[in-house]
Amino acid sequence: MTLLESMSWGIPCISADCVSGPGDIIQPDVNGHLYQPGDIAGFVTLLNKYIAGEIHIEHEKIPASIDKFYQSKYYDRLHNIIISAISRRK
């Protein structure tokens, strides 16, 4: 949720690509970057590139990159998944 909250304000994120889902949210060079879990050097490299201005992400476009996670769209997708699952059981 923290990633989505930050991105909704146009803030790019850096996250470890752990199994809990950052890879579903972060789109490299669009709304942030991923590094391999435990790769501290990779994290530091990304952070330094952001600080030095070597990575340019258009802050205005970041909120649109997470459109499918906004509440109304999320619940529409969830509803469709539930209806589809019920239909298959019949």
PDB file of N, CA, C and O in Angstrom:
ATOM      1  N   MET A   1       0.819  -1.195   0.000  1.00  0.00           N
ATOM      2  CA  MET A   1       0.000   0.000   0.000  1.00  0.00           C
ATOM      3  C   MET A   1       0.864   1.262   0.000  1.00  0.00           C
ATOM      4  O   MET A   1       0.475   2.280  -0.571  1.00  0.00           O
ATOM      5  N   THR A   2       2.014   1.199   0.626  1.00  0.00           N
ATOM      6  CA  THR A   2       2.883   2.372   0.678  1.00  0.00           C
ATOM      7  C   THR A   2       3.352   2.762  -0.713  1.00  0.00           C
ATOM      8  O   THR A   2       3.420   3.948  -1.036  1.00  0.00           O
ATOM      9  N   LEU A   3       3.679   1.770  -1.544  1.00  0.00           N
ATOM     10  CA  LEU A   3       4.091   2.067  -2.913  1.00  0.00           C
ATOM     11  C   LEU A   3       2.979   2.789  -3.654  1.00  0.00           C
ATOM     12  O   LEU A   3       3.218   3.808  -4.302  1.00  0.00           O
ATOM     13  N   LEU A   4       1.773   2.269  -3.560  1.00  0.00           N
ATOM     14  CA  LEU A   4       0.646   2.866  -4.274  1.00  0.00           C
ATOM     15  C   LEU A   4       0.340   4.269  -3.763  1.00  0.00           C
ATOM     16  O   LEU A   4       0.051   5.165  -4.556  1.00  0.00           O
ATOM     17  N   GLU A   5       0.399   4.466  -2.464  1.00  0.00           N
ATOM     18  CA  GLU A   5       0.151   5.797  -1.895  1.00  0.00           C
ATOM     19  C   GLU A   5       1.171   6.800  -2.423  1.00  0.00           C
ATOM     20  O   GLU A   5       0.805   7.903  -2.829  1.00  0.00           O
ATOM     21  N   SER A   6       2.442   6.426  -2.421  1.00  0.00           N
ATOM     22  CA  SER A   6       3.483   7.323  -2.933  1.00  0.00           C
ATOM     23  C   SER A   6       3.258   7.631  -4.403  1.00  0.00           C
ATOM     24  O   SER A   6       3.334   8.785  -4.823  1.00  0.00           O
ATOM     25  N   MET A   7       2.984   6.605  -5.173  1.00  0.00           N
ATOM     26  CA  MET A   7       2.800   6.791  -6.608  1.00  0.00           C
ATOM     27  C   MET A   7       1.562   7.625  -6.918  1.00  0.00           C
ATOM     28  O   MET A   7       1.541   8.353  -7.910  1.00  0.00           O
ATOM     29  N   SER A   8       0.539   7.527  -6.086  1.00  0.00           N
ATOM     30  CA  SER A   8      -0.664   8.333  -6.323  1.00  0.00           C
ATOM     31  C   SER A   8      -0.349   9.828  -6.221  1.00  0.00           C
ATOM     32  O   SER A   8      -1.087  10.655  -6.754  1.00  0.00           O
ATOM     33  N   TRP A   9       0.744  10.173  -5.539  1.00  0.00           N
ATOM     34  CA  TRP A   9       1.193  11.563  -5.419  1.00  0.00           C
ATOM     35  C   TRP A   9       2.298  11.894  -6.419  1.00  0.00           C
ATOM     36  O   TRP A   9       2.873  12.982  -6.371  1.00  0.00           O
ATOM     37  N   GLY A  10       2.600  10.955  -7.331  1.00  0.00           N
ATOM     38  CA  GLY A  10       3.612  11.206  -8.348  1.00  0.00           C
ATOM     39  C   GLY A  10       5.034  10.968  -7.898  1.00  0.00           C
ATOM     40  O   GLY A  10       5.974  11.470  -8.513  1.00  0.00           O
ATOM     41  N   ILE A  11       5.201  10.206  -6.832  1.00  0.00           N
ATOM     42  CA  ILE A  11       6.535   9.936  -6.302  1.00  0.00           C
ATOM     43  C   ILE A  11       7.010   8.570  -6.803  1.00  0.00           C
ATOM     44  O   ILE A  11       6.365   7.560  -6.520  1.00  0.00           O
ATOM     45  N   PRO A  12       8.130   8.517  -7.545  1.00  0.00           N
ATOM     46  CA  PRO A  12       8.644   7.227  -7.998  1.00  0.00           C
ATOM     47  C   PRO A  12       9.173   6.424  -6.811  1.00  0.00           C
ATOM     48  O   PRO A  12       9.595   6.992  -5.804  1.00  0.00           O
ATOM     49  N   CYS A  13       9.146   5.111  -6.939  1.00  0.00           N
ATOM     50  CA  CYS A  13       9.550   4.238  -5.834  1.00  0.00           C
ATOM     51  C   CYS A  13      10.671   3.297  -6.243  1.00  0.00           C
ATOM     52  O   CYS A  13      10.785   2.897  -7.402  1.00  0.00           O
ATOM     53  N   ILE A  14      11.485   2.957  -5.271  1.00  0.00           N
ATOM     54  CA  ILE A  14      12.523   1.939  -5.415  1.00  0.00           C
ATOM     55  C   ILE A  14      12.166   0.840  -4.426  1.00  0.00           C
ATOM     56  O   ILE A  14      11.925   1.109  -3.249  1.00  0.00           O
ATOM     57  N   SER A  15      12.132  -0.409  -4.910  1.00  0.00           N
ATOM     58  CA  SER A  15      11.762  -1.511  -4.029  1.00  0.00           C
ATOM     59  C   SER A  15      12.508  -2.775  -4.415  1.00  0.00           C
ATOM     60  O   SER A  15      12.882  -2.971  -5.572  1.00  0.00           O
ATOM     61  N   ALA A  16      12.715  -3.629  -3.417  1.00  0.00           N
ATOM     62  CA  ALA A  16      13.221  -4.970  -3.699  1.00  0.00           C
ATOM     63  C   ALA A  16      12.124  -5.734  -4.429  1.00  0.00           C
ATOM     64  O   ALA A  16      10.943  -5.570  -4.123  1.00  0.00           O
ATOM     65  N   ASP A  17      12.499  -6.549  -5.374  1.00  0.00           N
ATOM     66  CA  ASP A  17      11.541  -7.338  -6.152  1.00  0.00           C
ATOM     67  C   ASP A  17      11.197  -8.606  -5.381  1.00  0.00           C
ATOM     68  O   ASP A  17      11.492  -9.716  -5.822  1.00  0.00           O
ATOM     69  N   CYS A  18      10.570  -8.423  -4.228  1.00  0.00           N
ATOM     70  CA  CYS A  18      10.216  -9.560  -3.373  1.00  0.00           C
ATOM     71  C   CYS A  18       8.899 -10.179  -3.834  1.00  0.00           C
ATOM     72  O   CYS A  18       8.210  -9.624  -4.690  1.00  0.00           O
ATOM     73  N   VAL A  19       8.559 -11.320  -3.268  1.00  0.00           N
ATOM     74  CA  VAL A  19       7.393 -12.071  -3.723  1.00  0.00           C
ATOM     75  C   VAL A  19       6.069 -11.432  -3.339  1.00  0.00           C
ATOM     76  O   VAL A  19       5.022 -11.882  -3.805  1.00  0.00           O
ATOM     77  N   SER A  20       6.079 -10.407  -2.515  1.00  0.00           N
ATOM     78  CA  SER A  20       4.823  -9.827  -2.043  1.00  0.00           C
ATOM     79  C   SER A  20       4.163  -8.862  -3.011  1.00  0.00           C
ATOM     80  O   SER A  20       3.103  -8.325  -2.690  1.00  0.00           O
ATOM     81  N   GLY A  21       4.740  -8.614  -4.185  1.00  0.00           N
ATOM     82  CA  GLY A  21       4.025  -7.874  -5.194  1.00  0.00           C
ATOM     83  C   GLY A  21       4.577  -6.596  -5.773  1.00  0.00           C
ATOM     84  O   GLY A  21       3.932  -6.043  -6.664  1.00  0.00           O
ATOM     85  N   PRO A  22       5.727  -6.070  -5.342  1.00  0.00           N
ATOM     86  CA  PRO A  22       6.201  -4.835  -5.954  1.00  0.00           C
ATOM     87  C   PRO A  22       6.368  -4.937  -7.471  1.00  0.00           C
ATOM     88  O   PRO A  22       6.203  -3.950  -8.187  1.00  0.00           O
ATOM     89  N   GLY A  23       6.693  -6.133  -7.952  1.00  0.00           N
ATOM     90  CA  GLY A  23       6.846  -6.330  -9.392  1.00  0.00           C
ATOM     91  C   GLY A  23       5.546  -6.160 -10.157  1.00  0.00           C
ATOM     92  O   GLY A  23       5.566  -5.906 -11.362  1.00  0.00           O
ATOM     93  N   ASP A  24       4.410  -6.298  -9.472  1.00  0.00           N
ATOM     94  CA  ASP A  24       3.109  -6.066 -10.100  1.00  0.00           C
ATOM     95  C   ASP A  24       2.783  -4.582 -10.170  1.00  0.00           C
ATOM     96  O   ASP A  24       1.939  -4.168 -10.964  1.00  0.00           O
ATOM     97  N   ILE A  25       3.437  -3.791  -9.353  1.00  0.00           N
ATOM     98  CA  ILE A  25       3.130  -2.364  -9.241  1.00  0.00           C
ATOM     99  C   ILE A  25       4.157  -1.507  -9.968  1.00  0.00           C
ATOM    100  O   ILE A  25       3.796  -0.610 -10.731  1.00  0.00           O
ATOM    101  N   ILE A  26       5.430  -1.781  -9.733  1.00  0.00           N
ATOM    102  CA  ILE A  26       6.490  -0.933 -10.280  1.00  0.00           C
ATOM    103  C   ILE A  26       6.791  -1.307 -11.725  1.00  0.00           C
ATOM    104  O   ILE A  26       7.038  -2.468 -12.052  1.00  0.00           O
ATOM    105  N   GLN A  27       6.762  -0.286 -12.580  1.00  0.00           N
ATOM    106  CA  GLN A  27       7.122  -0.417 -13.987  1.00  0.00           C
ATOM    107  C   GLN A  27       8.419   0.377 -14.177  1.00  0.00           C
ATOM    108  O   GLN A  27       8.402   1.607 -14.130  1.00  0.00           O
ATOM    109  N   PRO A  28       9.537  -0.315 -14.392  1.00  0.00           N
ATOM    110  CA  PRO A  28      10.816   0.383 -14.511  1.00  0.00           C
ATOM    111  C   PRO A  28      10.782   1.504 -15.552  1.00  0.00           C
ATOM    112  O   PRO A  28      10.241   1.340 -16.645  1.00  0.00           O
ATOM    113  N   ASP A  29      11.363   2.630 -15.192  1.00  0.00           N
ATOM    114  CA  ASP A  29      11.435   3.838 -16.017  1.00  0.00           C
ATOM    115  C   ASP A  29      10.080   4.512 -16.226  1.00  0.00           C
ATOM    116  O   ASP A  29       9.991   5.497 -16.960  1.00  0.00           O
ATOM    117  N   VAL A  30       9.027   3.998 -15.595  1.00  0.00           N
ATOM    118  CA  VAL A  30       7.698   4.616 -15.680  1.00  0.00           C
ATOM    119  C   VAL A  30       7.308   5.192 -14.326  1.00  0.00           C
ATOM    120  O   VAL A  30       6.922   6.357 -14.226  1.00  0.00           O
ATOM    121  N   ASN A  31       7.412   4.356 -13.271  1.00  0.00           N
ATOM    122  CA  ASN A  31       7.001   4.823 -11.944  1.00  0.00           C
ATOM    123  C   ASN A  31       7.983   4.417 -10.834  1.00  0.00           C
ATOM    124  O   ASN A  31       7.689   4.587  -9.651  1.00  0.00           O
ATOM    125  N   GLY A  32       9.127   3.892 -11.212  1.00  0.00           N
ATOM    126  CA  GLY A  32      10.116   3.506 -10.214  1.00  0.00           C
ATOM    127  C   GLY A  32      11.058   2.446 -10.743  1.00  0.00           C
ATOM    128  O   GLY A  32      11.170   2.239 -11.952  1.00  0.00           O
ATOM    129  N   HIS A  33      11.733   1.779  -9.822  1.00  0.00           N
ATOM    130  CA  HIS A  33      12.684   0.732 -10.201  1.00  0.00           C
ATOM    131  C   HIS A  33      12.728  -0.362  -9.147  1.00  0.00           C
ATOM    132  O   HIS A  33      12.443  -0.131  -7.972  1.00  0.00           O
ATOM    133  N   LEU A  34      13.090  -1.550  -9.592  1.00  0.00           N
ATOM    134  CA  LEU A  34      13.232  -2.711  -8.713  1.00  0.00           C
ATOM    135  C   LEU A  34      14.698  -3.128  -8.640  1.00  0.00           C
ATOM    136  O   LEU A  34      15.461  -2.931  -9.586  1.00  0.00           O
ATOM    137  N   TYR A  35      15.070  -3.694  -7.528  1.00  0.00           N
ATOM    138  CA  TYR A  35      16.384  -4.319  -7.388  1.00  0.00           C
ATOM    139  C   TYR A  35      16.167  -5.689  -6.752  1.00  0.00           C
ATOM    140  O   TYR A  35      15.130  -5.927  -6.133  1.00  0.00           O
ATOM    141  N   GLN A  36      17.118  -6.571  -6.896  1.00  0.00           N
ATOM    142  CA  GLN A  36      16.993  -7.921  -6.356  1.00  0.00           C
ATOM    143  C   GLN A  36      17.095  -7.897  -4.828  1.00  0.00           C
ATOM    144  O   GLN A  36      17.929  -7.179  -4.278  1.00  0.00           O
ATOM    145  N   PRO A  37      16.260  -8.670  -4.146  1.00  0.00           N
ATOM    146  CA  PRO A  37      16.333  -8.713  -2.682  1.00  0.00           C
ATOM    147  C   PRO A  37      17.751  -9.039  -2.205  1.00  0.00           C
ATOM    148  O   PRO A  37      18.395  -9.953  -2.720  1.00  0.00           O
ATOM    149  N   GLY A  38      18.216  -8.294  -1.236  1.00  0.00           N
ATOM    150  CA  GLY A  38      19.549  -8.510  -0.687  1.00  0.00           C
ATOM    151  C   GLY A  38      20.667  -7.807  -1.438  1.00  0.00           C
ATOM    152  O   GLY A  38      21.806  -7.780  -0.971  1.00  0.00           O
ATOM    153  N   ASP A  39      20.353  -7.237  -2.598  1.00  0.00           N
ATOM    154  CA  ASP A  39      21.368  -6.564  -3.414  1.00  0.00           C
ATOM    155  C   ASP A  39      21.501  -5.106  -2.967  1.00  0.00           C
ATOM    156  O   ASP A  39      20.980  -4.196  -3.613  1.00  0.00           O
ATOM    157  N   ILE A  40      22.195  -4.906  -1.870  1.00  0.00           N
ATOM    158  CA  ILE A  40      22.359  -3.562  -1.318  1.00  0.00           C
ATOM    159  C   ILE A  40      23.072  -2.652  -2.312  1.00  0.00           C
ATOM    160  O   ILE A  40      22.727  -1.477  -2.438  1.00  0.00           O
ATOM    161  N   ALA A  41      24.064  -3.188  -3.017  1.00  0.00           N
ATOM    162  CA  ALA A  41      24.787  -2.387  -4.009  1.00  0.00           C
ATOM    163  C   ALA A  41      23.842  -1.927  -5.117  1.00  0.00           C
ATOM    164  O   ALA A  41      23.941  -0.794  -5.586  1.00  0.00           O
ATOM    165  N   GLY A  42      22.930  -2.800  -5.535  1.00  0.00           N
ATOM    166  CA  GLY A  42      21.948  -2.434  -6.553  1.00  0.00           C
ATOM    167  C   GLY A  42      21.021  -1.332  -6.073  1.00  0.00           C
ATOM    168  O   GLY A  42      20.695  -0.410  -6.820  1.00  0.00           O
ATOM    169  N   PHE A  43      20.599  -1.434  -4.813  1.00  0.00           N
ATOM    170  CA  PHE A  43      19.755  -0.399  -4.215  1.00  0.00           C
ATOM    171  C   PHE A  43      20.489   0.936  -4.162  1.00  0.00           C
ATOM    172  O   PHE A  43      19.943   1.970  -4.548  1.00  0.00           O
ATOM    173  N   VAL A  44      21.726   0.905  -3.684  1.00  0.00           N
ATOM    174  CA  VAL A  44      22.517   2.132  -3.562  1.00  0.00           C
ATOM    175  C   VAL A  44      22.754   2.755  -4.932  1.00  0.00           C
ATOM    176  O   VAL A  44      22.689   3.976  -5.079  1.00  0.00           O
ATOM    177  N   THR A  45      23.027   1.928  -5.932  1.00  0.00           N
ATOM    178  CA  THR A  45      23.237   2.431  -7.290  1.00  0.00           C
ATOM    179  C   THR A  45      21.997   3.158  -7.790  1.00  0.00           C
ATOM    180  O   THR A  45      22.094   4.264  -8.323  1.00  0.00           O
ATOM    181  N   LEU A  46      20.823   2.537  -7.618  1.00  0.00           N
ATOM    182  CA  LEU A  46      19.581   3.190  -8.043  1.00  0.00           C
ATOM    183  C   LEU A  46      19.352   4.492  -7.287  1.00  0.00           C
ATOM    184  O   LEU A  46      19.023   5.514  -7.889  1.00  0.00           O
ATOM    185  N   LEU A  47      19.523   4.458  -5.991  1.00  0.00           N
ATOM    186  CA  LEU A  47      19.315   5.647  -5.171  1.00  0.00           C
ATOM    187  C   LEU A  47      20.249   6.776  -5.606  1.00  0.00           C
ATOM    188  O   LEU A  47      19.820   7.924  -5.729  1.00  0.00           O
ATOM    189  N   ASN A  48      21.508   6.460  -5.836  1.00  0.00           N
ATOM    190  CA  ASN A  48      22.467   7.478  -6.285  1.00  0.00           C
ATOM    191  C   ASN A  48      22.101   8.045  -7.650  1.00  0.00           C
ATOM    192  O   ASN A  48      22.298   9.235  -7.895  1.00  0.00           O
ATOM    193  N   LYS A  49      21.571   7.210  -8.543  1.00  0.00           N
ATOM    194  CA  LYS A  49      21.150   7.698  -9.860  1.00  0.00           C
ATOM    195  C   LYS A  49      19.976   8.665  -9.729  1.00  0.00           C
ATOM    196  O   LYS A  49      19.917   9.668 -10.440  1.00  0.00           O
ATOM    197  N   TYR A  50      19.050   8.371  -8.833  1.00  0.00           N
ATOM    198  CA  TYR A  50      17.942   9.301  -8.588  1.00  0.00           C
ATOM    199  C   TYR A  50      18.475  10.621  -8.034  1.00  0.00           C
ATOM    200  O   TYR A  50      18.101  11.694  -8.508  1.00  0.00           O
ATOM    201  N   ILE A  51      19.339  10.541  -7.042  1.00  0.00           N
ATOM    202  CA  ILE A  51      19.882  11.746  -6.408  1.00  0.00           C
ATOM    203  C   ILE A  51      20.662  12.594  -7.411  1.00  0.00           C
ATOM    204  O   ILE A  51      20.569  13.822  -7.394  1.00  0.00           O
ATOM    205  N   ALA A  52      21.427  11.944  -8.280  1.00  0.00           N
ATOM    206  CA  ALA A  52      22.245  12.653  -9.270  1.00  0.00           C
ATOM    207  C   ALA A  52      21.432  13.152 -10.458  1.00  0.00           C
ATOM    208  O   ALA A  52      21.961  13.864 -11.311  1.00  0.00           O
ATOM    209  N   GLY A  53      20.164  12.792 -10.524  1.00  0.00           N
ATOM    210  CA  GLY A  53      19.326  13.219 -11.641  1.00  0.00           C
ATOM    211  C   GLY A  53      19.553  12.419 -12.907  1.00  0.00           C
ATOM    212  O   GLY A  53      19.171  12.858 -13.992  1.00  0.00           O
ATOM    213  N   GLU A  54      20.167  11.252 -12.788  1.00  0.00           N
ATOM    214  CA  GLU A  54      20.426  10.409 -13.958  1.00  0.00           C
ATOM    215  C   GLU A  54      19.187   9.631 -14.389  1.00  0.00           C
ATOM    216  O   GLU A  54      19.113   9.155 -15.522  1.00  0.00           O
ATOM    217  N   ILE A  55      18.231   9.504 -13.504  1.00  0.00           N
ATOM    218  CA  ILE A  55      16.972   8.832 -13.828  1.00  0.00           C
ATOM    219  C   ILE A  55      15.900   9.908 -13.902  1.00  0.00           C
ATOM    220  O   ILE A  55      15.687  10.659 -12.950  1.00  0.00           O
ATOM    221  N   HIS A  56      15.231   9.972 -15.044  1.00  0.00           N
ATOM    222  CA  HIS A  56      14.202  10.990 -15.257  1.00  0.00           C
ATOM    223  C   HIS A  56      12.850  10.311 -15.444  1.00  0.00           C
ATOM    224  O   HIS A  56      12.606   9.656 -16.457  1.00  0.00           O
ATOM    225  N   ILE A  57      11.996  10.472 -14.477  1.00  0.00           N
ATOM    226  CA  ILE A  57      10.642   9.926 -14.548  1.00  0.00           C
ATOM    227  C   ILE A  57       9.682  11.100 -14.477  1.00  0.00           C
ATOM    228  O   ILE A  57       9.815  11.968 -13.614  1.00  0.00           O
ATOM    229  N   GLU A  58       8.718  11.126 -15.384  1.00  0.00           N
ATOM    230  CA  GLU A  58       7.746  12.215 -15.413  1.00  0.00           C
ATOM    231  C   GLU A  58       6.743  12.026 -14.279  1.00  0.00           C
ATOM    232  O   GLU A  58       5.871  11.159 -14.333  1.00  0.00           O
ATOM    233  N   HIS A  59       6.891  12.851 -13.263  1.00  0.00           N
ATOM    234  CA  HIS A  59       6.063  12.725 -12.059  1.00  0.00           C
ATOM    235  C   HIS A  59       4.570  12.822 -12.362  1.00  0.00           C
ATOM    236  O   HIS A  59       3.757  12.189 -11.689  1.00  0.00           O
ATOM    237  N   GLU A  60       4.213  13.605 -13.366  1.00  0.00           N
ATOM    238  CA  GLU A  60       2.803  13.780 -13.707  1.00  0.00           C
ATOM    239  C   GLU A  60       2.174  12.497 -14.242  1.00  0.00           C
ATOM    240  O   GLU A  60       0.960  12.318 -14.145  1.00  0.00           O
ATOM    241  N   LYS A  61       2.983  11.605 -14.804  1.00  0.00           N
ATOM    242  CA  LYS A  61       2.459  10.376 -15.409  1.00  0.00           C
ATOM    243  C   LYS A  61       2.395   9.202 -14.429  1.00  0.00           C
ATOM    244  O   LYS A  61       1.767   8.184 -14.722  1.00  0.00           O
ATOM    245  N   ILE A  62       3.030   9.338 -13.290  1.00  0.00           N
ATOM    246  CA  ILE A  62       3.089   8.226 -12.338  1.00  0.00           C
ATOM    247  C   ILE A  62       1.703   7.816 -11.833  1.00  0.00           C
ATOM    248  O   ILE A  62       1.414   6.620 -11.816  1.00  0.00           O
ATOM    249  N   PRO A  63       0.829   8.744 -11.421  1.00  0.00           N
ATOM    250  CA  PRO A  63      -0.490   8.308 -10.927  1.00  0.00           C
ATOM    251  C   PRO A  63      -1.279   7.475 -11.946  1.00  0.00           C
ATOM    252  O   PRO A  63      -1.979   6.538 -11.562  1.00  0.00           O
ATOM    253  N   ALA A  64      -1.175   7.801 -13.216  1.00  0.00           N
ATOM    254  CA  ALA A  64      -1.891   7.034 -14.238  1.00  0.00           C
ATOM    255  C   ALA A  64      -1.329   5.622 -14.389  1.00  0.00           C
ATOM    256  O   ALA A  64      -2.038   4.722 -14.838  1.00  0.00           O
ATOM    257  N   SER A  65      -0.065   5.421 -14.020  1.00  0.00           N
ATOM    258  CA  SER A  65       0.555   4.102 -14.167  1.00  0.00           C
ATOM    259  C   SER A  65       0.000   3.081 -13.180  1.00  0.00           C
ATOM    260  O   SER A  65       0.202   1.879 -13.349  1.00  0.00           O
ATOM    261  N   ILE A  66      -0.694   3.552 -12.159  1.00  0.00           N
ATOM    262  CA  ILE A  66      -1.279   2.639 -11.166  1.00  0.00           C
ATOM    263  C   ILE A  66      -2.801   2.676 -11.221  1.00  0.00           C
ATOM    264  O   ILE A  66      -3.474   2.321 -10.253  1.00  0.00           O
ATOM    265  N   ASP A  67      -3.329   3.099 -12.337  1.00  0.00           N
ATOM    266  CA  ASP A  67      -4.771   3.259 -12.518  1.00  0.00           C
ATOM    267  C   ASP A  67      -5.567   2.027 -12.102  1.00  0.00           C
ATOM    268  O   ASP A  67      -6.618   2.153 -11.474  1.00  0.00           O
ATOM    269  N   LYS A  68      -5.077   0.839 -12.446  1.00  0.00           N
ATOM    270  CA  LYS A  68      -5.836  -0.382 -12.146  1.00  0.00           C
ATOM    271  C   LYS A  68      -5.936  -0.670 -10.651  1.00  0.00           C
ATOM    272  O   LYS A  68      -6.738  -1.507 -10.237  1.00  0.00           O
ATOM    273  N   PHE A  69      -5.138   0.008  -9.845  1.00  0.00           N
ATOM    274  CA  PHE A  69      -5.177  -0.210  -8.398  1.00  0.00           C
ATOM    275  C   PHE A  69      -6.080   0.774  -7.659  1.00  0.00           C
ATOM    276  O   PHE A  69      -6.310   0.622  -6.459  1.00  0.00           O
ATOM    277  N   TYR A  70      -6.594   1.784  -8.367  1.00  0.00           N
ATOM    278  CA  TYR A  70      -7.504   2.722  -7.704  1.00  0.00           C
ATOM    279  C   TYR A  70      -8.777   1.990  -7.318  1.00  0.00           C
ATOM    280  O   TYR A  70      -9.196   1.050  -7.994  1.00  0.00           O
ATOM    281  N   GLN A  71      -9.377   2.422  -6.242  1.00  0.00           N
ATOM    282  CA  GLN A  71     -10.477   1.692  -5.608  1.00  0.00           C
ATOM    283  C   GLN A  71     -11.578   1.280  -6.578  1.00  0.00           C
ATOM    284  O   GLN A  71     -11.961   0.110  -6.595  1.00  0.00           O
ATOM    285  N   SER A  72     -12.092   2.190  -7.375  1.00  0.00           N
ATOM    286  CA  SER A  72     -13.216   1.846  -8.247  1.00  0.00           C
ATOM    287  C   SER A  72     -12.826   0.769  -9.261  1.00  0.00           C
ATOM    288  O   SER A  72     -13.588  -0.173  -9.480  1.00  0.00           O
ATOM    289  N   LYS A  73     -11.672   0.893  -9.869  1.00  0.00           N
ATOM    290  CA  LYS A  73     -11.239  -0.108 -10.855  1.00  0.00           C
ATOM    291  C   LYS A  73     -10.902  -1.429 -10.181  1.00  0.00           C
ATOM    292  O   LYS A  73     -11.183  -2.496 -10.725  1.00  0.00           O
ATOM    293  N   TYR A  74     -10.300  -1.361  -9.000  1.00  0.00           N
ATOM    294  CA  TYR A  74      -9.959  -2.578  -8.267  1.00  0.00           C
ATOM    295  C   TYR A  74     -11.218  -3.369  -7.948  1.00  0.00           C
ATOM    296  O   TYR A  74     -11.262  -4.579  -8.166  1.00  0.00           O
ATOM    297  N   TYR A  75     -12.243  -2.694  -7.434  1.00  0.00           N
ATOM    298  CA  TYR A  75     -13.474  -3.395  -7.078  1.00  0.00           C
ATOM    299  C   TYR A  75     -14.211  -3.912  -8.306  1.00  0.00           C
ATOM    300  O   TYR A  75     -14.849  -4.962  -8.242  1.00  0.00           O
ATOM    301  N   ASP A  76     -14.135  -3.197  -9.416  1.00  0.00           N
ATOM    302  CA  ASP A  76     -14.724  -3.698 -10.662  1.00  0.00           C
ATOM    303  C   ASP A  76     -14.035  -4.990 -11.088  1.00  0.00           C
ATOM    304  O   ASP A  76     -14.703  -5.955 -11.461  1.00  0.00           O
ATOM    305  N   ARG A  77     -12.707  -5.015 -11.035  1.00  0.00           N
ATOM    306  CA  ARG A  77     -11.965  -6.230 -11.398  1.00  0.00           C
ATOM    307  C   ARG A  77     -12.276  -7.365 -10.439  1.00  0.00           C
ATOM    308  O   ARG A  77     -12.479  -8.502 -10.865  1.00  0.00           O
ATOM    309  N   LEU A  78     -12.315  -7.067  -9.146  1.00  0.00           N
ATOM    310  CA  LEU A  78     -12.624  -8.085  -8.144  1.00  0.00           C
ATOM    311  C   LEU A  78     -14.020  -8.654  -8.375  1.00  0.00           C
ATOM    312  O   LEU A  78     -14.217  -9.867  -8.301  1.00  0.00           O
ATOM    313  N   HIS A  79     -14.966  -7.806  -8.647  1.00  0.00           N
ATOM    314  CA  HIS A  79     -16.340  -8.241  -8.929  1.00  0.00           C
ATOM    315  C   HIS A  79     -16.361  -9.181 -10.135  1.00  0.00           C
ATOM    316  O   HIS A  79     -16.996 -10.235 -10.091  1.00  0.00           O
ATOM    317  N   ASN A  80     -15.673  -8.802 -11.201  1.00  0.00           N
ATOM    318  CA  ASN A  80     -15.633  -9.640 -12.404  1.00  0.00           C
ATOM    319  C   ASN A  80     -14.980 -10.992 -12.132  1.00  0.00           C
ATOM    320  O   ASN A  80     -15.423 -12.009 -12.665  1.00  0.00           O
ATOM    321  N   ILE A  81     -13.945 -11.015 -11.320  1.00  0.00           N
ATOM    322  CA  ILE A  81     -13.286 -12.281 -10.968  1.00  0.00           C
ATOM    323  C   ILE A  81     -14.243 -13.177 -10.193  1.00  0.00           C
ATOM    324  O   ILE A  81     -14.326 -14.376 -10.460  1.00  0.00           O
ATOM    325  N   ILE A  82     -14.961 -12.607  -9.243  1.00  0.00           N
ATOM    326  CA  ILE A  82     -15.910 -13.385  -8.438  1.00  0.00           C
ATOM    327  C   ILE A  82     -17.032 -13.926  -9.308  1.00  0.00           C
ATOM    328  O   ILE A  82     -17.383 -15.101  -9.203  1.00  0.00           O
ATOM    329  N   ILE A  83     -17.598 -13.091 -10.161  1.00  0.00           N
ATOM    330  CA  ILE A  83     -18.679 -13.530 -11.059  1.00  0.00           C
ATOM    331  C   ILE A  83     -18.172 -14.634 -11.981  1.00  0.00           C
ATOM    332  O   ILE A  83     -18.878 -15.615 -12.215  1.00  0.00           O
ATOM    333  N   SER A  84     -16.978 -14.487 -12.498  1.00  0.00           N
ATOM    334  CA  SER A  84     -16.398 -15.505 -13.376  1.00  0.00           C
ATOM    335  C   SER A  84     -16.215 -16.827 -12.632  1.00  0.00           C
ATOM    336  O   SER A  84     -16.511 -17.890 -13.177  1.00  0.00           O
ATOM    337  N   ALA A  85     -15.733 -16.765 -11.400  1.00  0.00           N
ATOM    338  CA  ALA A  85     -15.541 -17.985 -10.603  1.00  0.00           C
ATOM    339  C   ALA A  85     -16.870 -18.663 -10.313  1.00  0.00           C
ATOM    340  O   ALA A  85     -16.965 -19.889 -10.372  1.00  0.00           O
ATOM    341  N   ILE A  86     -17.884 -17.890 -10.003  1.00  0.00           N
ATOM    342  CA  ILE A  86     -19.215 -18.451  -9.740  1.00  0.00           C
ATOM    343  C   ILE A  86     -19.771 -19.096 -10.998  1.00  0.00           C
ATOM    344  O   ILE A  86     -20.350 -20.180 -10.940  1.00  0.00           O
ATOM    345  N   SER A  87     -19.598 -18.437 -12.131  1.00  0.00           N
ATOM    346  CA  SER A  87     -20.106 -18.969 -13.400  1.00  0.00           C
ATOM    347  C   SER A  87     -19.453 -20.299 -13.754  1.00  0.00           C
ATOM    348  O   SER A  87     -20.114 -21.186 -14.295  1.00  0.00           O
ATOM    349  N   ARG A  88     -18.178 -20.449 -13.460  1.00  0.00           N
ATOM    350  CA  ARG A  88     -17.472 -21.699 -13.773  1.00  0.00           C
ATOM    351  C   ARG A  88     -17.942 -22.848 -12.891  1.00  0.00           C
ATOM    352  O   ARG A  88     -17.860 -24.008 -13.294  1.00  0.00           O
ATOM    353  N   ARG A  89     -18.427 -22.544 -11.705  1.00  0.00           N
ATOM    354  CA  ARG A  89     -18.865 -23.593 -10.777  1.00  0.00           C
ATOM    355  C   ARG A  89     -20.221 -24.162 -11.157  1.00  0.00           C
ATOM    356  O   ARG A  89     -20.580 -25.249 -10.704  1.00  0.00           O
ATOM    357  N   LYS A  90     -20.970 -23.462 -11.967  1.00  0.00           N
ATOM    358  CA  LYS A  90     -22.330 -23.912 -12.331  1.00  0.00           C
ATOM    359  C   LYS A  90     -22.294 -24.999 -13.371  1.00  0.00           C
ATOM    360  O   LYS A  90     -23.344 -25.489 -13.789  1.00  0.00           O
TER     361      LYS A  90
END
